[in-house]
């Protein structure tokens, strides 16, 4: 996040006991950046090791997930390279509430949510629980609003580095648990197109000598706790009838 984006976020998307001015937000950002760069320079990055699972949990998951999953792996989430630089503690607590870590990490379907819908003119509005939903077309031709892949995903991005593609709140719940989990953290090693590397500037960040890691969320020198303002997340779909001449 560059300085201008950080100032907008701190002043408009966060709540403070007293309103934060753009000047103060800029100072907070510069202090945090200096502290982060210093801590990152002093850190030695080591590629994570992982173990491929071949038990019934892995086999059943891969059968249900389809052909884009290469393997189920056990991996230390702290050592995974991160491209998402925020987590919400409330969502992490939600993921840690039920079940085993295998069922949390490797679901193949999400529980259906009844969406609140209203119409206005030729538009329809759908409230969704959070901002990680997409509008998608199923193979059967159904238009749906839902979250993309429900399981934790990792990918090899070269040079021995493994990127956490999905599952940041579950990873944070795992590494920040009051008692270290006895179960391993599981993830689907996938072959999906690495769209994360197409984000401007992201490839350079992730290939740096000391890349951002999921474990950085636990390092007080590398994080800035904030209280994000509560917002509603909503899709708006507008329909237009078009009359196209046919020859």
C-alpha atoms as a printed R data frame, in Angstrom:
    type eleno elety resid chain resno       x       y       z
1   ATOM     1    CA   UNK     A     1   0.000   0.000   0.000
2   ATOM     2    CA   UNK     A     2   1.538   3.305  -1.042
3   ATOM     3    CA   UNK     A     3   1.314   6.437   1.106
4   ATOM     4    CA   UNK     A     4  -1.710   7.947  -0.611
5   ATOM     5    CA   UNK     A     5  -3.714   4.710  -0.325
6   ATOM     6    CA   UNK     A     6  -2.634   4.297   3.297
7   ATOM     7    CA   UNK     A     7  -3.764   7.826   4.180
8   ATOM     8    CA   UNK     A     8  -7.147   7.218   2.567
9   ATOM     9    CA   UNK     A     9  -7.522   3.891   4.391
10  ATOM    10    CA   UNK     A    10  -6.496   5.193   7.820
11  ATOM    11    CA   UNK     A    11  -8.666   8.311   7.641
12  ATOM    12    CA   UNK     A    12 -11.738   6.898   5.889
13  ATOM    13    CA   UNK     A    13 -11.903   3.148   6.583
14  ATOM    14    CA   UNK     A    14 -10.737   2.963  10.200
15  ATOM    15    CA   UNK     A    15 -12.230   4.202  13.456
16  ATOM    16    CA   UNK     A    16 -10.188   5.987  16.145
17  ATOM    17    CA   UNK     A    17 -10.981   7.571  19.494
18  ATOM    18    CA   UNK     A    18 -10.304  10.917  17.781
19  ATOM    19    CA   UNK     A    19 -10.545  11.550  14.007
20  ATOM    20    CA   UNK     A    20  -7.175  11.035  12.306
21  ATOM    21    CA   UNK     A    21  -5.982  13.806  10.043
22  ATOM    22    CA   UNK     A    22  -4.218  13.117   6.722
23  ATOM    23    CA   UNK     A    23  -1.015  14.576   8.185
24  ATOM    24    CA   UNK     A    24  -1.151  12.193  11.165
25  ATOM    25    CA   UNK     A    25  -2.024   9.255   8.892
26  ATOM    26    CA   UNK     A    26   0.996  10.015   6.718
27  ATOM    27    CA   UNK     A    27   3.231  10.036   9.789
28  ATOM    28    CA   UNK     A    28   1.797   6.697  10.975
29  ATOM    29    CA   UNK     A    29   2.405   5.187   7.538
30  ATOM    30    CA   UNK     A    30   6.000   6.447   7.279
31  ATOM    31    CA   UNK     A    31   6.853   5.212  10.791
32  ATOM    32    CA   UNK     A    32   5.307   1.804  10.092
33  ATOM    33    CA   UNK     A    33   7.083   1.528   6.745
34  ATOM    34    CA   UNK     A    34  10.480   2.378   8.229
35  ATOM    35    CA   UNK     A    35   9.970  -0.145  11.028
36  ATOM    36    CA   UNK     A    36   8.797  -2.815   8.574
37  ATOM    37    CA   UNK     A    37  11.708  -2.365   6.159
38  ATOM    38    CA   UNK     A    38  14.234  -2.515   9.003
39  ATOM    39    CA   UNK     A    39  12.692  -5.708  10.398
40  ATOM    40    CA   UNK     A    40  12.502  -7.313   6.943
41  ATOM    41    CA   UNK     A    41  16.163  -6.582   6.191
42  ATOM    42    CA   UNK     A    42  17.250  -8.345   9.372
43  ATOM    43    CA   UNK     A    43  15.274 -11.491   8.592
44  ATOM    44    CA   UNK     A    44  16.680 -14.547   6.795
45  ATOM    45    CA   UNK     A    45  14.133 -16.270   4.551
46  ATOM    46    CA   UNK     A    46  14.139 -20.062   4.340
47  ATOM    47    CA   UNK     A    47  11.938 -22.005   1.951
48  ATOM    48    CA   UNK     A    48   9.258 -24.068   3.723
49  ATOM    49    CA   UNK     A    49   9.278 -27.818   3.820
50  ATOM    50    CA   UNK     A    50   6.060 -29.713   3.292
51  ATOM    51    CA   UNK     A    51   4.790 -33.275   3.304
52  ATOM    52    CA   UNK     A    52   2.395 -34.711   0.733
53  ATOM    53    CA   UNK     A    53  -0.576 -36.501   2.283
54  ATOM    54    CA   UNK     A    54  -1.877 -39.702   0.694
55  ATOM    55    CA   UNK     A    55  -4.362 -40.865   3.348
56  ATOM    56    CA   UNK     A    56  -8.137 -41.191   2.989
57  ATOM    57    CA   UNK     A    57  -8.668 -37.508   3.888
58  ATOM    58    CA   UNK     A    58  -6.452 -36.450   0.981
59  ATOM    59    CA   UNK     A    59  -7.921 -38.960  -1.461
60  ATOM    60    CA   UNK     A    60 -11.542 -38.045  -0.704
61  ATOM    61    CA   UNK     A    61 -10.780 -34.344  -0.922
62  ATOM    62    CA   UNK     A    62  -8.960 -34.622  -4.252
63  ATOM    63    CA   UNK     A    63 -11.794 -36.702  -5.708
64  ATOM    64    CA   UNK     A    64 -14.314 -34.025  -4.716
65  ATOM    65    CA   UNK     A    65 -12.151 -31.011  -5.618
66  ATOM    66    CA   UNK     A    66 -11.356 -31.990  -9.194
67  ATOM    67    CA   UNK     A    67  -8.351 -32.015 -11.449
68  ATOM    68    CA   UNK     A    68  -6.743 -28.653 -10.653
69  ATOM    69    CA   UNK     A    69  -5.518 -29.939  -7.273
70  ATOM    70    CA   UNK     A    70  -2.128 -31.643  -7.554
71  ATOM    71    CA   UNK     A    71  -1.816 -32.826  -3.954
72  ATOM    72    CA   UNK     A    72  -2.791 -32.247  -0.340
73  ATOM    73    CA   UNK     A    73   0.160 -31.053   1.714
74  ATOM    74    CA   UNK     A    74   1.020 -30.480   5.356
75  ATOM    75    CA   UNK     A    75   2.862 -27.176   5.683
76  ATOM    76    CA   UNK     A    76   3.775 -24.613   8.319
77  ATOM    77    CA   UNK     A    77   1.586 -21.610   7.410
78  ATOM    78    CA   UNK     A    78   4.027 -19.179   9.010
79  ATOM    79    CA   UNK     A    79   6.553 -19.926   6.245
80  ATOM    80    CA   UNK     A    80   4.174 -19.371   3.335
81  ATOM    81    CA   UNK     A    81   4.690 -16.297   1.157
82  ATOM    82    CA   UNK     A    82   1.796 -13.822   1.493
83  ATOM    83    CA   UNK     A    83   0.214 -11.567  -1.123
84  ATOM    84    CA   UNK     A    84  -2.710 -10.496   1.095
85  ATOM    85    CA   UNK     A    85  -1.494  -8.056   3.711
86  ATOM    86    CA   UNK     A    86  -4.448  -7.875   6.087
87  ATOM    87    CA   UNK     A    87  -6.570 -10.212   8.190
88  ATOM    88    CA   UNK     A    88  -9.717  -9.591  10.211
89  ATOM    89    CA   UNK     A    89  -9.489 -11.103  13.683
90  ATOM    90    CA   UNK     A    90 -13.257 -11.682  13.854
91  ATOM    91    CA   UNK     A    91 -13.228 -13.822  10.715
92  ATOM    92    CA   UNK     A    92 -10.239 -15.785  12.001
93  ATOM    93    CA   UNK     A    93 -12.046 -16.510  15.258
94  ATOM    94    CA   UNK     A    94 -15.055 -17.723  13.268
95  ATOM    95    CA   UNK     A    95 -12.895 -20.221  11.351
96  ATOM    96    CA   UNK     A    96 -11.375 -21.588  14.556
97  ATOM    97    CA   UNK     A    97 -14.722 -22.259  16.214
98  ATOM    98    CA   UNK     A    98 -15.827 -25.639  14.849
99  ATOM    99    CA   UNK     A    99 -14.535 -28.969  13.636
100 ATOM   100    CA   UNK     A   100 -11.036 -30.296  13.072
101 ATOM   101    CA   UNK     A   101  -8.297 -28.533  11.155
102 ATOM   102    CA   UNK     A   102  -8.741 -31.016   8.326
103 ATOM   103    CA   UNK     A   103 -12.406 -30.046   7.926
104 ATOM   104    CA   UNK     A   104 -11.603 -26.347   8.310
105 ATOM   105    CA   UNK     A   105  -8.810 -26.393   5.748
106 ATOM   106    CA   UNK     A   106 -10.282 -28.734   3.127
107 ATOM   107    CA   UNK     A   107 -14.040 -28.214   2.721
108 ATOM   108    CA   UNK     A   108 -15.258 -28.746  -0.822
109 ATOM   109    CA   UNK     A   109 -18.582 -26.964  -0.356
110 ATOM   110    CA   UNK     A   110 -19.619 -23.947   1.661
111 ATOM   111    CA   UNK     A   111 -22.749 -23.797   3.762
112 ATOM   112    CA   UNK     A   112 -25.403 -21.972   1.717
113 ATOM   113    CA   UNK     A   113 -26.301 -18.479   2.890
114 ATOM   114    CA   UNK     A   114 -29.698 -16.911   2.276
115 ATOM   115    CA   UNK     A   115 -28.953 -13.517   0.739
116 ATOM   116    CA   UNK     A   116 -31.038 -10.430   1.398
117 ATOM   117    CA   UNK     A   117 -32.320  -9.193  -1.960
118 ATOM   118    CA   UNK     A   118 -34.182  -6.072  -2.996
119 ATOM   119    CA   UNK     A   119 -35.025  -4.601  -6.392
120 ATOM   120    CA   UNK     A   120 -35.143  -1.017  -7.548
121 ATOM   121    CA   UNK     A   121 -35.986  -0.167 -11.139
122 ATOM   122    CA   UNK     A   122 -33.989  -2.469 -13.382
123 ATOM   123    CA   UNK     A   123 -31.402  -3.214 -10.681
124 ATOM   124    CA   UNK     A   124 -31.220  -5.899  -7.994
125 ATOM   125    CA   UNK     A   125 -29.192  -5.591  -4.797
126 ATOM   126    CA   UNK     A   126 -27.742  -8.581  -2.928
127 ATOM   127    CA   UNK     A   127 -26.224  -8.204   0.549
128 ATOM   128    CA   UNK     A   128 -23.366 -10.669   1.184
129 ATOM   129    CA   UNK     A   129 -21.701 -11.519   4.515
130 ATOM   130    CA   UNK     A   130 -18.250 -10.186   3.545
131 ATOM   131    CA   UNK     A   131 -16.215  -8.938   0.612
132 ATOM   132    CA   UNK     A   132 -14.799 -12.262  -0.565
133 ATOM   133    CA   UNK     A   133 -17.696 -13.138  -2.867
134 ATOM   134    CA   UNK     A   134 -17.764 -13.186  -6.655
135 ATOM   135    CA   UNK     A   135 -20.398 -13.359  -9.371
136 ATOM   136    CA   UNK     A   136 -19.851 -16.616 -11.223
137 ATOM   137    CA   UNK     A   137 -21.384 -18.785 -13.908
138 ATOM   138    CA   UNK     A   138 -21.528 -22.482 -13.010
139 ATOM   139    CA   UNK     A   139 -20.800 -25.252 -15.558
140 ATOM   140    CA   UNK     A   140 -24.563 -25.868 -15.588
141 ATOM   141    CA   UNK     A   141 -25.184 -22.276 -16.715
142 ATOM   142    CA   UNK     A   142 -26.451 -20.927 -13.369
143 ATOM   143    CA   UNK     A   143 -25.514 -17.399 -12.313
144 ATOM   144    CA   UNK     A   144 -24.475 -17.432  -8.650
145 ATOM   145    CA   UNK     A   145 -22.989 -15.157  -6.037
146 ATOM   146    CA   UNK     A   146 -20.630 -17.178  -3.888
147 ATOM   147    CA   UNK     A   147 -17.120 -17.413  -2.586
148 ATOM   148    CA   UNK     A   148 -14.492 -18.914  -4.798
149 ATOM   149    CA   UNK     A   149 -12.748 -22.141  -3.809
150 ATOM   150    CA   UNK     A   150 -13.667 -22.894  -0.177
151 ATOM   151    CA   UNK     A   151 -10.461 -24.718   0.702
152 ATOM   152    CA   UNK     A   152  -7.000 -23.473   1.639
153 ATOM   153    CA   UNK     A   153  -4.838 -23.192  -1.481
154 ATOM   154    CA   UNK     A   154  -1.087 -22.946  -1.960
155 ATOM   155    CA   UNK     A   155   1.016 -22.803  -5.114
156 ATOM   156    CA   UNK     A   156   4.684 -23.191  -6.018
157 ATOM   157    CA   UNK     A   157   5.883 -19.841  -7.382
158 ATOM   158    CA   UNK     A   158   9.433 -20.962  -8.063
159 ATOM   159    CA   UNK     A   159  12.760 -20.721  -6.233
160 ATOM   160    CA   UNK     A   160  11.410 -23.031  -3.527
161 ATOM   161    CA   UNK     A   161   8.716 -20.553  -2.510
162 ATOM   162    CA   UNK     A   162   5.154 -21.512  -1.737
163 ATOM   163    CA   UNK     A   163   2.410 -18.887  -1.922
164 ATOM   164    CA   UNK     A   164  -0.726 -18.940   0.210
165 ATOM   165    CA   UNK     A   165  -3.457 -18.255  -2.356
166 ATOM   166    CA   UNK     A   166  -6.565 -18.701  -0.208
167 ATOM   167    CA   UNK     A   167  -7.187 -19.299   3.480
168 ATOM   168    CA   UNK     A   168  -5.547 -16.309   5.185
169 ATOM   169    CA   UNK     A   169  -8.032 -16.128   8.043
170 ATOM   170    CA   UNK     A   170  -7.719 -19.857   8.703
171 ATOM   171    CA   UNK     A   171  -3.932 -19.594   8.595
172 ATOM   172    CA   UNK     A   172  -3.995 -16.699  11.061
173 ATOM   173    CA   UNK     A   173  -6.361 -18.603  13.355
174 ATOM   174    CA   UNK     A   174  -3.947 -21.561  13.281
175 ATOM   175    CA   UNK     A   175  -0.742 -19.632  13.998
176 ATOM   176    CA   UNK     A   176  -2.309 -17.352  16.636
177 ATOM   177    CA   UNK     A   177  -4.121 -20.078  18.613
178 ATOM   178    CA   UNK     A   178  -3.654 -19.817  22.380
179 ATOM   179    CA   UNK     A   179  -2.480 -23.438  22.411
180 ATOM   180    CA   UNK     A   180  -0.458 -24.702  19.460
181 ATOM   181    CA   UNK     A   181  -2.710 -27.001  17.388
182 ATOM   182    CA   UNK     A   182  -1.779 -30.671  17.486
183 ATOM   183    CA   UNK     A   183  -3.164 -31.260  14.019
184 ATOM   184    CA   UNK     A   184  -1.163 -30.217  10.959
185 ATOM   185    CA   UNK     A   185  -2.223 -27.352   8.730
186 ATOM   186    CA   UNK     A   186  -3.431 -28.768   5.416
187 ATOM   187    CA   UNK     A   187  -3.647 -27.105   2.022
188 ATOM   188    CA   UNK     A   188  -4.450 -27.992  -1.563
189 ATOM   189    CA   UNK     A   189  -1.450 -27.597  -3.864
190 ATOM   190    CA   UNK     A   190  -3.074 -26.230  -7.015
191 ATOM   191    CA   UNK     A   191  -2.307 -25.516 -10.651
192 ATOM   192    CA   UNK     A   192  -4.687 -22.578 -11.070
193 ATOM   193    CA   UNK     A   193  -3.345 -19.616 -13.026
194 ATOM   194    CA   UNK     A   194  -1.248 -17.409 -10.746
195 ATOM   195    CA   UNK     A   195  -3.284 -14.232 -11.135
196 ATOM   196    CA   UNK     A   196  -1.725 -12.914  -7.910
197 ATOM   197    CA   UNK     A   197   1.568 -12.366  -9.758
198 ATOM   198    CA   UNK     A   198  -0.234 -10.147 -12.281
199 ATOM   199    CA   UNK     A   199  -1.052  -7.532  -9.616
200 ATOM   200    CA   UNK     A   200   1.182  -4.516 -10.418
201 ATOM   201    CA   UNK     A   201   4.390  -4.741  -8.397
202 ATOM   202    CA   UNK     A   202   3.445  -8.012  -6.710
203 ATOM   203    CA   UNK     A   203   5.952 -10.273  -8.503
204 ATOM   204    CA   UNK     A   204   8.851  -8.112  -7.279
205 ATOM   205    CA   UNK     A   205   7.537  -8.180  -3.700
206 ATOM   206    CA   UNK     A   206   7.145 -11.962  -3.638
207 ATOM   207    CA   UNK     A   207  10.528 -12.667  -5.248
208 ATOM   208    CA   UNK     A   208  12.474 -10.330  -2.956
209 ATOM   209    CA   UNK     A   209  15.271 -11.712  -0.805
210 ATOM   210    CA   UNK     A   210  12.991 -11.362   2.233
211 ATOM   211    CA   UNK     A   211   9.413 -11.759   0.954
212 ATOM   212    CA   UNK     A   212   6.286 -11.055   3.030
213 ATOM   213    CA   UNK     A   213   5.242 -14.138   5.001
214 ATOM   214    CA   UNK     A   214   2.042 -15.248   6.713
215 ATOM   215    CA   UNK     A   215   4.016 -15.465   9.949
216 ATOM   216    CA   UNK     A   216   4.623 -11.714   9.743
217 ATOM   217    CA   UNK     A   217   1.114 -11.188  11.116
218 ATOM   218    CA   UNK     A   218   2.511 -12.283  14.505
219 ATOM   219    CA   UNK     A   219   5.514  -9.929  14.424
220 ATOM   220    CA   UNK     A   220   4.716  -6.646  16.213
221 ATOM   221    CA   UNK     A   221   7.441  -4.931  14.182
222 ATOM   222    CA   UNK     A   222   5.658  -5.834  10.956
223 ATOM   223    CA   UNK     A   223   1.990  -5.170  11.720
224 ATOM   224    CA   UNK     A   224  -0.203  -2.170  12.380
225 ATOM   225    CA   UNK     A   225  -3.345  -3.088  14.346
226 ATOM   226    CA   UNK     A   226  -6.366  -1.025  13.293
227 ATOM   227    CA   UNK     A   227 -10.091  -1.090  13.945
228 ATOM   228    CA   UNK     A   228 -11.740  -1.153  10.560
229 ATOM   229    CA   UNK     A   229 -15.031   0.654  10.172
230 ATOM   230    CA   UNK     A   230 -17.939  -1.733   9.740
231 ATOM   231    CA   UNK     A   231 -19.374  -1.788   6.246
232 ATOM   232    CA   UNK     A   232 -22.062  -3.677   4.361
233 ATOM   233    CA   UNK     A   233 -21.018  -5.629   1.297
234 ATOM   234    CA   UNK     A   234 -23.455  -5.556  -1.565
235 ATOM   235    CA   UNK     A   235 -23.701  -6.645  -5.193
236 ATOM   236    CA   UNK     A   236 -25.674  -4.536  -7.627
237 ATOM   237    CA   UNK     A   237 -26.840  -6.210 -10.829
238 ATOM   238    CA   UNK     A   238 -28.423  -4.028 -13.489
239 ATOM   239    CA   UNK     A   239 -30.254  -5.534 -16.458
240 ATOM   240    CA   UNK     A   240 -30.705  -3.794 -19.786
241 ATOM   241    CA   UNK     A   241 -32.888  -5.105 -22.589
242 ATOM   242    CA   UNK     A   242 -31.189  -4.711 -25.945
243 ATOM   243    CA   UNK     A   243 -32.832  -5.065 -29.363
244 ATOM   244    CA   UNK     A   244 -30.293  -6.321 -31.874
245 ATOM   245    CA   UNK     A   245 -31.226  -6.448 -35.569
246 ATOM   246    CA   UNK     A   246 -30.969  -9.896 -37.106
247 ATOM   247    CA   UNK     A   247 -30.082 -10.167 -40.794
